[in-house]
Amino acid sequence: MRHLILLIFILSIFACKNSNIEPAQIESNQVITDLPEWAIDATIYEVNMRQFTKEGTFESFSSHLPRIKEMGIDIIWLMPINPISEKNKKGSLGSPYAVADYKGINPEYGKVEDFDKMVNKIHELGMKIIIDWVPNHTGWDNKWITAHPEWYTKNDKGEIIDPIDYNTGKSWGWTDVADLNYDNKEMRAEMISTLKFWIKERNIDGFRMDVAHGVPDDFWMDCNAQLKAEGDIFLLAEGEVPKQRNLGGFHADYGWTLHHIMNKIAQGEANVDSIWSYVKTDQEKFNKGFHMNFTSNHDENTWSGTEFERMGEAHKAMAVLAATFEGMPLVYGGQEEPLKRRLEFFEKDDIGFKDYAYKDFYTQLLKLKKEYPALRNGEFGSKAERLLEDKDVLAFKREKDGKMLIICINLTSKKKSFILDFDLGSGSMILKSDENMVIKENQITLEPWGYIIYSN
């Protein structure tokens, strides 16, 4: 399968060169990516290992794997599992993103053997694992600092500095890490070599690249091509940079724009038209890959607030949107509980799993990706087609291989009734916010922030 995809990709590029067709003009149903077959209909689950269980270890987390699999999860994404730098650390435990040793395992979480055992269990359950990688900076006591100070960015005084915000020219405030210098070719080569180590020696299935937008695009073009040569891996960029997907080899990136629109709609600052305007602009920018859609993640939870703080009563409606719109849905570990508070970042905390009150909700939602080809990721799925010219109700369909879904979401705090100019035929409701909901002559009434998913 992967070799066929690569062949089609090469032939499509050759055809473009010989007919002066831009990549964006390629037919939308033509396969132009090297996405692993196992990621075509995958959903991702983020794990904050430190806070996931009371023990905060690979072993304790592994006991949750069967139920996570049952929810419909295919990819486990672990926040950084490397040792954390002691020098200049924040809080009592420091940030997982202040890496002290790129090849090491954080002893808080267990030993190398514990990590390998967890990876094996993930694979035995039919899931994949990607790890969070921090290519933009290291901790201050990383051995690279003393062995290769030339691998770091320095000020006019020759002092190594923390990362600079390229938008403002000022420090991000990440004083617990040292900025890497991507003008240094030796550092680039060692970074790629170390990434390969995790694929070859630790048997992982890909990476989530932290601050990918802060690393030069030409590095990703080289790096990602080399990593893909090692096997069928999945590459996720923390960012939303068209070039990094179109040319840089990333399969997916963050759906930040859609996420911010969802927050604004929930807060009464935007409406359905904002979503369709976003779709038009987004399709003009990107011609490969797809976004990862989410209502929460570790950054949002800690720094911006839980989905309950940001989205209020709209949080389930937005989860439905994230799971059924174009892209790969993300569940942040704890949302199935649900997690209604912000987790500490530099200190020990605990999600405190107990009730799993939202497990069924996410299970019903995520299983649709396996049952309906239209919801597959990227060009393997179908585009969302608008069905209703309404600023309050988002109604769209996705159809492929004779199987169709119609999704209607009331994106307001008021009850809404509307008529779909679409023959619903003899289909059925497969997920709805109100068990008493009925459809009469194509007229649908949705409660505030209500939703319905209808299938043919």
Secondary structure, 3 states (H helix, E strand, C coil): CHHHHHHHHHHHHHHHHHHCCCHHHCCCCCCCCCCCHHHCCCCEEEECHHHHCCCCCHHHHHCCHHHHHHCCCCEEEECCCCCECCCCCCCCCCCCCCECCCCCCCCCCCCHHHHHHHHHHHHHCCCEEEEEECCCEEECCCHHHHHCHHHECECCCCCECCCEECCCCEECCCCCEEEECCCCHHHHHHHHHHHHHHHHCCCCCEEEECCHHHCCHHHHHHHHHHHHCCCCCEEEECCCCHHHHHCCCCCEEECHHHHHHHHHHHCCCCCHHHHHHHHHHHHHHCCCCEEEECCCCHHHHHHHCCHHHHHHHHHHHHHHHHHHCCCEEEEECCCCCCCCCCCCCCCCCCCCCCCCCCHHHHHHHHCHHHHCHHHCCHHHCCCCEECCCCCCEEEEEEEECCEEEEEEEECCCCCEEEECCCCCCCCEEEEECCCCCCCECCEEEECCCCEEEEEC
